[in-house]
Amino acid sequence: MKIKVFLIALLIVISSFTCLKDNPVCGQTENQKSYETKELIATKKNTLETLMSVSQLITELEKEIENKKTNLREVKTHEEKSEITKEIDKLNERLEPLKTNFEEIATGLDLETFYQKPQKRFDWKEEIQTLIGPIVNDLKNMTARPRLIENMRMQVAYYENQISLIQNALENIHTITDQVKDNTLKNQLLELKNIWYTKEKQISSQLTVAKYQLTDKLSERKTFFESGKDIVRVFFKSRGRNFILSVFAFFFVFFLLRYIHRHIYKGSIIHKTVAGSFYIRLAEVLYQVLTFVGATGAMLTVLYLCGDWVLLSIAFIFILGLIWTAKQTLPRFYEQATLLLNLGSVKENERVIYNGLPWRVVTLHFNSLLVNPELTGGRIRLPLNKLKDIRSRPYHHNEPWFPCKENDWVILADGTIGKVAIQTPEAVQLVVEGGSTKTYHTAEFLNQKPLNLSKNFCVWVTFGIDYQHQAVCITEVPQKLKEAVKAGLINEGYQDTILNLNVEFKEVADTSLDYLIFVECSGKIAKDYYKLSRIIQKIALDTCNKHGWKIPLTTYTVHTVSSHD
């Protein structure tokens, strides 16, 4: 289903590009067409006026050149011929740009670009330039218009500055001419004035042409959408289209092979019966490698069929770079391959310790699955490189995966007692007395060495009597104290949860004869752990009062030393 949706989306994209290419003005309305027709008429009128102006200048220069050639045939001296020849050359230099401008305006072409031939350079950088050059040219073509407009604006500003300088020069010549009395000098100044006047006309003509070209380009200004559409058209005209198609071919083949693999893995009887065998794993690894090779081959085939040798060469260089990089990391790939083949330090269906917690390795794959059955959300996926420094071992079916389960009662090393509300790979939350909750990081919780009270637990209480009861401390006191504690606990309602009870003489302490009261209880009353200790203390005290046993006070012996000593 996903592949069908993907193919439909691809068909829509290709159809859009086809429409974009074949119908560049498909979105225009009738009003827009009418407006553009009026603009076209105005542009043609402006073009004719500019052509007429340039043509007149060309005619004047050609007449002037013919006059100079006539004078050249009439003069006798070598110096005069040389001077007239130089003047003719200068006039020809002025004439050539005008002819070029006339031809460019009439044809609408950039003649410099039209007649430009590809350069042939024979140096060691040629191959790199051959590869990179076309891509750079494509990028330059995308931004050609704004760069051309900026160059035209600079050209217009340059000609305007030249005209301003020429006008200043003509004013200076005019001022000097009015002050000169000598006819010879005045004639020379007038001749110089005519020369600069001619220069002004020539540069004015060039300014007119530059302004026309700038106006013509600015009249082609498009909306942001149209400019973007042109950029997309240029990009997808050749190299961009080839690049997109090759990338699509790579991912299409890659995901198609992955899709086939997933369905084979789910439906194959062999995978279900001998999924963990060495040969099945070897076939899995080879299939993964061939998937990447097949996708890469599809990409290269598309570039070959499109005849795009530039992108094809770059793709080969990129692949060679990947191979060279893989050579440097071959030991790491070897470790991961051994893990995939179930020959490494971690094996399937064994026990590992990760982040301080035990996990069962369910599957070894590029994303391996680890499970802890006692934790909520106890399923994590790890990439192979996370397992390379871990060691697994076989486990017994009775091994615990966590010290407790949810709803168990535990007591921690810090004295906290509570009911486990939830335990996850990240945190354990306890409900303590009063209903409040206390949260520990899972690793911190384990460091607290939790004592699980939910199955069975024991309460130990040490109780002491005075030395004056030494005669009965072994014969009477333990039995009477045991009977009293048992009766008292039954009276408190614990008759069905007391599994074992015993009172034993513990030791002769410094000031008392101590007894150990030992009570083994069912996990049903785990929440009363501290309460039971208090109840036993109270029962022992009542028993002492009943039988007249004194409880000793803590005494201190103070030894004084004389000041002389």
C-alpha positions as CSV (number, residue, x, y, z in Angstrom):
1,M,0.0,0.0,0.0
2,K,2.8,2.4,0.9
3,I,4.6,1.7,-2.4
4,K,1.3,2.4,-4.4
5,V,1.0,5.8,-2.6
6,F,4.6,6.6,-3.3
7,L,4.3,5.8,-7.0
8,I,1.1,7.9,-7.3
9,A,3.0,10.9,-5.6
10,L,5.9,10.4,-8.0
11,L,3.5,10.4,-11.0
12,I,2.0,13.7,-9.8
13,V,5.4,15.3,-9.4
14,I,6.5,14.2,-12.9
15,S,3.2,15.4,-14.4
16,S,3.7,18.8,-12.7
17,F,7.2,19.2,-14.2
18,T,5.9,18.2,-17.7
19,C,3.2,20.9,-17.4
20,L,5.7,23.4,-16.2
21,K,7.9,22.7,-19.2
22,D,5.3,22.5,-21.9
23,N,3.0,25.3,-20.6
24,P,5.2,28.1,-19.2
25,V,2.3,30.5,-19.3
26,C,-0.5,28.1,-18.5
27,G,-1.6,30.2,-15.5
28,Q,-2.1,33.5,-17.5
29,T,-5.5,35.1,-17.8
30,E,-6.8,37.0,-20.7
31,N,-6.1,40.3,-19.0
32,Q,-2.5,39.4,-18.5
33,K,-2.2,38.5,-22.2
34,S,-3.7,41.8,-23.3
35,Y,-1.4,43.7,-21.0
36,E,1.6,41.9,-22.3
37,T,0.5,42.6,-25.9
38,K,0.5,46.3,-25.2
39,E,3.9,46.1,-23.6
40,L,5.2,44.2,-26.6
41,I,4.0,47.0,-29.0
42,A,5.6,49.7,-26.8
43,T,8.9,47.7,-26.7
44,K,8.9,47.3,-30.5
45,K,8.5,51.1,-30.9
46,N,11.3,51.8,-28.5
47,T,13.5,49.2,-30.4
48,L,12.9,50.9,-33.8
49,E,13.8,54.4,-32.3
50,T,17.0,53.0,-30.9
51,L,17.9,51.2,-34.1
52,M,17.3,54.4,-36.1
53,S,19.6,56.4,-33.7
54,V,22.4,53.8,-33.9
55,S,22.0,53.6,-37.7
56,Q,22.5,57.3,-38.1
57,L,25.7,57.3,-36.0
58,I,27.0,54.3,-38.1
59,T,26.3,56.3,-41.3
60,E,28.0,59.4,-40.1
61,L,31.1,57.4,-39.0
62,E,31.3,55.6,-42.3
63,K,31.1,58.9,-44.2
64,E,33.8,60.3,-42.0
65,I,36.0,57.3,-42.6
66,E,35.5,57.6,-46.4
67,N,36.5,61.3,-46.2
68,K,39.6,60.3,-44.3
69,K,40.5,57.7,-46.9
70,T,40.0,60.3,-49.6
71,N,42.4,62.6,-47.8
72,L,44.8,59.8,-47.3
73,R,45.1,59.3,-51.1
74,E,45.7,63.1,-51.6
75,V,48.4,63.8,-49.1
76,K,52.1,63.4,-50.1
77,T,54.2,63.3,-46.9
78,H,54.7,60.2,-44.9
79,E,53.9,62.0,-41.6
80,E,50.5,63.1,-42.8
81,K,49.6,59.6,-44.1
82,S,50.6,58.1,-40.8
83,E,48.4,60.6,-38.9
84,I,45.4,60.1,-41.1
85,T,45.8,56.3,-40.8
86,K,45.7,56.5,-37.0
87,E,42.5,58.6,-37.3
88,I,40.9,56.0,-39.5
89,D,41.8,53.3,-37.1
90,K,40.3,55.2,-34.2
91,L,37.1,55.8,-36.2
92,N,37.0,52.1,-37.0
93,E,37.3,51.3,-33.3
94,R,34.3,53.5,-32.7
95,L,32.4,52.0,-35.6
96,E,32.7,48.4,-34.5
97,P,30.9,48.6,-31.2
98,L,28.1,50.5,-32.9
99,K,27.7,47.8,-35.5
100,T,27.7,45.2,-32.7
101,N,25.1,47.1,-30.8
102,F,22.9,47.4,-33.9
103,E,23.1,43.7,-34.6
104,E,22.4,42.8,-30.9
105,I,19.3,45.1,-30.8
106,A,18.0,43.8,-34.1
107,T,18.6,40.1,-33.3
108,G,18.0,40.2,-29.6
109,L,21.1,38.1,-29.0
110,D,24.2,38.6,-26.9
111,L,26.8,38.2,-29.8
112,E,29.7,37.7,-27.4
113,T,28.0,34.7,-25.9
114,F,26.8,33.5,-29.3
115,Y,30.3,33.5,-30.9
116,Q,32.1,32.3,-27.8
117,K,33.9,29.0,-28.2
118,P,34.8,26.5,-25.5
119,Q,38.3,27.0,-24.2
120,K,40.8,24.2,-24.5
121,R,43.3,24.2,-21.7
122,F,45.9,21.6,-21.5
123,D,47.0,21.4,-17.9
124,W,46.6,19.0,-15.0
125,K,43.5,20.7,-13.7
126,E,41.5,20.0,-16.8
127,E,39.8,16.9,-15.5
128,I,38.6,18.6,-12.3
129,Q,37.4,21.6,-14.3
130,T,35.6,19.2,-16.7
131,L,33.7,17.6,-13.7
132,I,33.0,20.8,-11.7
133,G,32.6,23.2,-14.6
134,P,29.1,22.1,-15.9
135,I,27.6,22.2,-12.4
136,V,29.0,25.7,-11.8
137,N,27.7,26.8,-15.2
138,D,24.2,25.5,-14.3
139,L,24.4,27.5,-11.0
140,K,25.5,30.6,-12.9
141,N,22.7,30.2,-15.4
142,M,20.2,30.2,-12.5
143,T,21.5,33.6,-11.4
144,A,22.4,35.0,-14.8
145,R,19.6,37.6,-15.0
146,P,20.2,39.5,-11.8
147,R,24.0,39.6,-12.5
148,L,23.3,40.8,-16.0
149,I,21.0,43.6,-14.8
150,E,23.6,44.7,-12.3
151,N,26.3,44.8,-15.0
152,M,24.0,46.9,-17.2
153,R,23.4,49.4,-14.4
154,M,27.1,49.8,-13.8
155,Q,27.6,50.3,-17.6
156,V,24.9,53.0,-17.6
157,A,26.5,54.7,-14.6
158,Y,29.9,54.6,-16.4
159,Y,28.6,56.2,-19.6
160,E,26.7,58.9,-17.7
161,N,29.9,59.7,-15.8
162,Q,31.8,59.8,-19.2
163,I,29.3,62.2,-20.7
164,S,29.6,64.5,-17.6
165,L,33.4,64.6,-18.1
166,I,33.1,65.3,-21.8
167,Q,30.6,68.2,-21.2
168,N,33.1,69.7,-18.8
169,A,35.8,69.3,-21.4
170,L,33.7,71.0,-24.0
171,E,33.0,73.9,-21.7
172,N,36.7,74.3,-21.0
173,I,37.5,74.3,-24.7
174,H,34.7,76.8,-25.4
175,T,36.0,79.1,-22.7
176,I,39.5,79.0,-24.0
177,T,38.4,79.5,-27.6
178,D,36.6,82.7,-26.7
179,Q,39.7,84.1,-25.2
180,V,42.1,83.2,-28.1
181,K,42.9,85.8,-30.8
182,D,45.2,83.8,-33.0
183,N,43.3,82.2,-35.8
184,T,45.6,79.1,-36.1
185,L,45.2,78.3,-32.5
186,K,41.5,79.0,-32.6
187,N,41.1,76.6,-35.6
188,Q,42.9,73.9,-33.7
189,L,40.7,74.4,-30.7
190,L,37.6,74.2,-32.9
191,E,38.9,71.0,-34.5
192,L,39.5,69.6,-31.0
193,K,36.0,70.7,-30.0
194,N,34.5,68.8,-32.9
195,I,36.5,65.7,-31.9
196,W,35.1,65.8,-28.4
197,Y,31.7,66.6,-29.6
198,T,31.9,63.5,-31.8
199,K,33.0,61.5,-28.7
200,E,30.0,62.9,-26.8
201,K,27.6,61.7,-29.6
202,Q,29.3,58.3,-29.6
203,I,29.1,57.8,-25.8
204,S,25.5,59.2,-25.8
205,S,24.7,56.6,-28.4
206,Q,26.3,53.9,-26.2
207,L,24.4,55.2,-23.2
208,T,21.1,55.1,-25.2
209,V,21.9,51.5,-26.1
210,A,22.8,50.6,-22.5
211,K,19.6,52.2,-21.2
212,Y,17.5,50.4,-23.8
213,Q,19.1,47.1,-22.9
214,L,18.6,47.7,-19.2
215,T,14.9,48.8,-19.7
216,D,14.4,45.8,-21.9
217,K,15.7,43.5,-19.2
218,L,13.7,45.3,-16.4
219,S,10.5,45.0,-18.5
220,E,11.0,41.2,-18.3
221,R,10.7,41.4,-14.5
222,K,8.7,38.5,-13.3
223,T,6.8,37.6,-10.1
224,F,8.5,35.5,-7.4
225,F,6.5,32.5,-8.5
226,E,7.5,32.9,-12.1
227,S,11.2,33.4,-11.2
228,G,11.0,30.3,-9.0
229,K,9.4,28.4,-11.8
230,D,12.1,29.4,-14.2
231,I,14.8,28.3,-11.8
232,V,13.0,25.0,-11.3
233,R,12.8,24.6,-15.1
234,V,16.5,25.4,-15.6
235,F,17.4,23.0,-12.7
236,F,15.2,20.1,-14.0
237,K,16.1,20.7,-17.6
238,S,19.1,18.4,-17.5
239,R,21.4,17.8,-14.6
240,G,18.9,18.5,-11.8
241,R,16.4,16.2,-13.4
242,N,19.1,13.5,-13.8
243,F,20.1,13.9,-10.2
244,I,16.6,13.7,-8.9
245,L,15.8,10.6,-11.0
246,S,19.0,8.9,-9.9
247,V,18.3,9.6,-6.2
248,F,14.8,8.4,-6.7
249,A,16.0,5.2,-8.3
250,F,18.4,4.6,-5.4
251,F,15.7,4.9,-2.7
252,F,13.1,3.1,-4.8
253,V,15.2,0.0,-5.3
254,F,16.5,0.2,-1.7
255,F,13.1,0.3,-0.1
256,L,11.6,-2.1,-2.6
257,L,14.2,-4.7,-1.6
258,R,13.7,-4.0,2.1
259,Y,9.9,-4.4,1.5
260,I,10.5,-7.7,-0.2
261,H,12.8,-8.8,2.6
262,R,10.3,-7.9,5.3
263,H,7.6,-10.0,3.7
264,I,9.9,-12.9,3.1
265,Y,11.0,-12.8,6.7
266,K,7.4,-12.8,7.9
267,G,6.0,-15.4,5.6
268,S,8.9,-17.8,5.1
269,I,8.6,-21.2,6.8
270,I,12.4,-21.4,6.9
271,H,12.8,-18.2,8.9
272,K,10.2,-19.4,11.4
273,T,11.8,-22.9,11.9
274,V,15.5,-22.2,11.7
275,A,15.6,-18.4,12.2
276,G,18.7,-18.6,14.3
277,S,20.9,-20.8,12.1
278,F,24.2,-19.7,10.8
279,Y,23.2,-20.0,7.2
280,I,20.1,-18.0,7.6
281,R,22.1,-15.2,9.3
282,L,24.7,-15.3,6.6
283,A,22.0,-15.0,3.9
284,E,20.6,-12.0,5.9
285,V,24.0,-10.2,5.9
286,L,24.5,-10.9,2.2
287,Y,21.0,-9.6,1.4
288,Q,21.7,-6.4,3.3
289,V,24.9,-5.9,1.3
290,L,23.3,-6.7,-2.0
291,T,20.4,-4.3,-1.2
292,F,22.9,-1.4,-1.0
293,V,24.8,-2.6,-4.1
294,G,21.6,-3.0,-6.1
295,A,20.3,0.5,-5.1
296,T,23.7,2.0,-6.0
297,G,23.6,0.1,-9.4
298,A,20.2,1.5,-10.1
299,M,21.4,5.1,-9.5
300,L,24.4,4.6,-11.8
301,T,22.3,3.0,-14.5
302,V,19.9,6.0,-14.5
303,L,22.8,8.4,-14.9
304,Y,24.3,6.2,-17.7
305,L,21.0,6.1,-19.6
306,C,20.6,9.9,-19.2
307,G,24.1,10.3,-20.7
308,D,25.1,12.6,-17.8
309,W,28.8,11.7,-17.6
310,V,29.6,14.5,-15.2
311,L,27.2,13.3,-12.4
312,L,28.2,9.7,-13.3
313,S,31.9,10.5,-12.7
314,I,31.1,12.4,-9.5
315,A,29.1,9.4,-8.3
316,F,32.0,7.0,-9.0
317,I,34.4,9.3,-7.1
318,F,31.9,9.4,-4.2
319,I,31.6,5.6,-4.2
320,L,35.4,5.2,-4.3
321,G,35.6,7.6,-1.3
322,L,33.1,5.4,0.5
323,I,35.1,2.3,-0.2
324,W,38.3,4.0,0.9
325,T,36.6,5.1,4.2
326,A,35.3,1.6,4.7
327,K,38.8,0.3,4.3
328,Q,39.9,2.4,7.3
329,T,36.9,1.1,9.4
330,L,37.1,-2.5,8.3
331,P,37.8,-3.9,11.8
332,R,34.6,-2.2,13.1
333,F,32.6,-3.7,10.3
334,Y,34.1,-7.1,10.9
335,E,33.0,-6.9,14.6
336,Q,29.5,-6.0,13.6
337,A,29.4,-8.8,11.0
338,T,30.4,-11.4,13.6
339,L,27.6,-10.0,15.9
340,L,25.0,-10.3,13.0
341,L,26.2,-13.9,12.4
342,N,25.8,-14.7,16.1
343,L,29.5,-15.4,16.4
344,G,30.5,-12.4,18.5
345,S,30.7,-11.6,22.2
346,V,26.9,-11.2,22.4
347,K,24.6,-14.0,21.3
348,E,20.8,-14.3,21.0
349,N,18.8,-15.6,24.0
350,E,21.6,-14.8,26.4
351,R,21.8,-12.3,29.3
352,V,23.7,-9.0,29.1
353,I,24.2,-6.1,31.5
354,Y,23.5,-2.7,29.9
355,N,23.4,0.5,31.9
356,G,23.5,-1.5,35.1
357,L,20.4,-3.6,34.2
358,P,20.1,-7.2,33.1
359,W,18.6,-7.7,29.6
360,R,17.7,-10.7,27.5
361,V,19.0,-10.5,23.9
362,V,15.9,-11.3,21.8
363,T,17.2,-10.5,18.3
364,L,20.6,-9.5,16.9
365,H,20.2,-7.2,14.0
366,F,21.3,-3.7,12.8
367,N,18.8,-2.6,15.5
368,S,19.0,-5.3,18.1
369,L,16.1,-6.0,20.5
370,L,16.8,-6.3,24.3
371,V,14.0,-7.2,26.8
372,N,13.7,-7.1,30.6
373,P,10.4,-8.8,31.4
374,E,10.1,-7.3,34.9
375,L,10.2,-3.7,33.8
376,T,7.3,-1.7,32.4
377,G,8.4,-0.6,28.9
378,G,11.4,-3.0,29.3
379,R,12.1,-3.2,25.5
380,I,15.0,-1.3,24.0
381,R,16.5,-1.3,20.5
382,L,20.3,-0.8,20.3
383,P,22.5,-0.4,17.2
384,L,25.2,-3.0,16.8
385,N,28.0,-0.6,17.7
386,K,26.5,-0.3,21.2
387,L,26.9,-4.1,21.7
388,K,30.5,-4.5,20.6
389,D,32.0,-3.9,24.1
390,I,29.4,-6.0,26.0
391,R,29.6,-9.7,26.9
392,S,26.6,-12.0,27.2
393,R,26.2,-15.3,29.1
394,P,23.6,-18.1,29.2
395,Y,21.1,-17.7,32.0
396,H,19.0,-20.1,34.1
397,H,15.2,-19.8,33.9
398,N,15.0,-19.1,37.7
399,E,17.3,-16.1,37.5
400,P,15.6,-12.9,38.6
401,W,15.6,-9.9,36.2
402,F,14.9,-7.3,38.9
403,P,14.9,-7.4,42.7
404,C,11.1,-6.7,42.9
405,K,7.9,-6.5,40.9
406,E,5.3,-3.8,40.8
407,N,3.1,-3.8,44.0
408,D,5.9,-5.4,46.0
409,W,6.9,-3.9,49.3
410,V,10.6,-3.0,49.7
411,I,12.8,-1.4,52.3
412,L,15.9,0.4,51.1
413,A,19.3,1.1,52.6
414,D,18.3,4.7,53.4
415,G,15.4,3.4,55.6
416,T,12.7,4.1,53.1
417,I,9.9,1.5,53.0
418,G,7.2,1.6,50.3
419,K,5.2,-0.1,47.7
420,V,6.5,-0.3,44.2
421,A,4.1,1.7,42.0
422,I,6.0,1.4,38.7
423,Q,9.4,0.4,37.6
424,T,10.9,1.3,34.2
425,P,14.4,1.2,32.6
426,E,14.7,4.9,33.7
427,A,13.0,5.2,37.1
428,V,11.4,3.3,40.0
429,Q,8.5,5.0,41.9
430,L,7.6,4.0,45.5
431,V,4.4,4.8,47.4
432,V,5.5,5.5,50.9
433,E,3.5,6.0,54.2
434,G,0.8,8.6,53.8
435,G,0.3,8.0,50.1
436,S,3.1,10.2,48.8
437,T,5.5,9.0,46.1
438,K,9.2,8.8,46.0
439,T,11.1,8.4,42.8
440,Y,14.6,6.9,42.2
441,H,16.7,6.5,39.1
442,T,16.7,2.8,38.4
443,A,20.5,2.6,38.9
444,E,20.3,4.6,42.1
445,F,17.4,2.3,43.3
446,L,19.6,-0.8,42.8
447,N,22.5,0.9,44.6
448,Q,20.1,1.1,47.7
449,K,20.2,-2.7,47.9
450,P,16.4,-3.1,48.1
451,L,15.1,-5.7,50.5
452,N,11.9,-7.3,49.1
453,L,9.3,-7.9,51.9
454,S,6.5,-9.2,49.8
455,K,7.1,-12.9,50.1
456,N,8.3,-13.4,53.7
457,F,10.3,-11.2,56.1
458,C,11.7,-11.2,59.6
459,V,11.7,-8.7,62.5
460,W,14.5,-8.8,65.0
461,V,14.1,-7.0,68.4
462,T,16.8,-6.9,71.1
463,F,15.5,-6.5,74.6
464,G,17.5,-6.5,77.9
465,I,16.8,-7.1,81.6
466,D,18.8,-6.3,84.8
467,Y,21.6,-8.5,86.2
468,Q,19.7,-9.2,89.3
469,H,17.5,-11.6,87.4
470,Q,20.5,-13.7,86.5
471,A,19.1,-16.8,88.3
472,V,16.0,-17.0,86.0
473,C,17.5,-15.5,82.8
474,I,18.0,-18.8,81.1
475,T,15.2,-21.0,82.5
476,E,12.2,-18.7,82.8
477,V,12.6,-15.5,80.9
478,P,12.9,-16.8,77.3
479,Q,9.8,-19.0,77.6
480,K,7.6,-16.5,79.3
481,L,8.7,-13.7,76.9
482,K,8.0,-15.9,73.9
483,E,4.5,-16.8,75.2
484,A,3.7,-13.1,75.9
485,V,4.9,-11.9,72.4
486,K,2.9,-14.6,70.7
487,A,-0.3,-13.8,72.7
488,G,0.2,-10.1,72.1
489,L,0.6,-10.5,68.3
490,I,-2.5,-12.7,68.1
491,N,-4.3,-10.0,70.1
492,E,-3.2,-7.4,67.5
493,G,-4.7,-9.5,64.7
494,Y,-1.6,-11.1,63.3
495,Q,-2.5,-14.8,64.1
496,D,-2.6,-15.9,60.5
497,T,0.5,-14.0,59.3
498,I,3.0,-15.2,62.0
499,L,5.0,-18.0,60.5
500,N,7.6,-18.5,63.2
501,L,8.5,-16.9,66.6
502,N,11.4,-17.5,68.9
503,V,13.1,-15.8,71.8
504,E,16.8,-16.6,72.6
505,F,19.3,-15.4,75.0
506,K,21.7,-13.2,73.0
507,E,24.5,-12.0,75.1
508,V,25.8,-10.6,78.4
509,A,26.0,-6.9,77.7
510,D,27.8,-4.3,79.8
511,T,24.7,-3.4,81.9
512,S,22.1,-5.9,80.9
513,L,21.2,-9.5,79.9
514,D,20.0,-9.2,76.3
515,Y,17.5,-11.4,74.4
516,L,16.8,-11.7,70.7
517,I,13.1,-11.8,69.7
518,F,12.8,-13.2,66.2
519,V,9.5,-13.1,64.3
520,E,9.1,-14.5,60.8
521,C,6.1,-13.0,59.0
522,S,4.1,-13.4,55.8
523,G,4.6,-10.8,53.1
524,K,0.9,-9.8,53.4
525,I,1.8,-7.5,56.3
526,A,5.0,-6.1,54.8
527,K,3.6,-2.6,55.2
528,D,3.7,-3.1,59.1
529,Y,7.4,-3.8,59.2
530,Y,8.3,-0.9,61.5
531,K,4.9,-1.2,63.4
532,L,5.7,-4.8,64.3
533,S,9.0,-3.8,65.9
534,R,7.2,-1.2,68.0
535,I,4.5,-3.7,69.0
536,I,7.1,-6.3,70.1
537,Q,8.9,-3.7,72.2
538,K,5.6,-2.8,73.9
539,I,4.8,-6.4,74.6
540,A,8.2,-7.1,76.1
541,L,7.9,-4.1,78.3
542,D,4.5,-5.2,79.6
543,T,5.9,-8.7,80.3
544,C,8.7,-7.2,82.4
545,N,6.2,-5.2,84.4
546,K,4.0,-8.2,84.9
547,H,6.8,-10.4,86.2
548,G,8.7,-7.7,88.0
549,W,11.8,-7.8,85.8
550,K,13.7,-4.6,86.0
551,I,15.2,-2.9,82.9
552,P,18.7,-1.6,83.5
553,L,19.8,2.0,83.1
554,T,22.9,2.8,81.1
555,T,25.6,3.5,83.7
556,Y,29.0,5.1,83.4
557,T,32.0,4.6,85.6
558,V,34.0,7.7,86.2
559,H,37.6,7.2,87.3
560,T,39.1,10.3,89.0
561,V,42.8,11.0,89.1
562,S,44.4,13.2,91.9
563,S,45.9,16.5,90.8
564,H,49.3,15.3,92.2
565,D,49.2,12.2,89.9
